[in-house]
Amino acid sequence: MNLDFYCMKTAQKMVETEGKAKDKENLATKGLGVLLENGPYGLVLYLETSRKKEIGRQYIKDLVELCCCEQLKAYLDVPAPSNADFQNTTKWLKDLATDIDRYLFVKRLWQQTLTYARYHAKALDADELPAAGGDQQ
């Protein structure tokens, strides 16, 4: 199974949400730092409390949905919640953390996904910028 493919698909979905590409890039970049330092639980807390709440909540939903695909559900052994609200997600992460290997596996999946989301949003932001030296009337 090509897990990288699932990370790419999820990252693209994440940046398709409403909002400015720059806000999406910033949230993915900062979220990646939180994930690396504090793990998946810290990331969810950060995204839930971010100033760009709608983007943050969509990121949580999409990251949890990544863990709902049939192949991953079988491995994780703790089914990801179908309703990825804050309470369900934090309970799921707490249950998942009882197995450090699976918890770190999710951390690695989310790390790859956020990295792709960051660069995808950056590419979208470059497309939104006016061309340098373009016609200005």
Buried (B, 14 or more C-beta within 10 A) or exposed (E): EEBEEBBBBBBBBBBEBEBBBBBBBBBBBBBBEBBEEBBBBBBBBBBBEBEBEEBBBBBBBBBBBBBBBEEBEEEBEBBBBEEBEBEBBBEBBEBBBEEEEBBEBBBEBBBBBBBBBBBBBBEBBEEEEEEEEEEEE
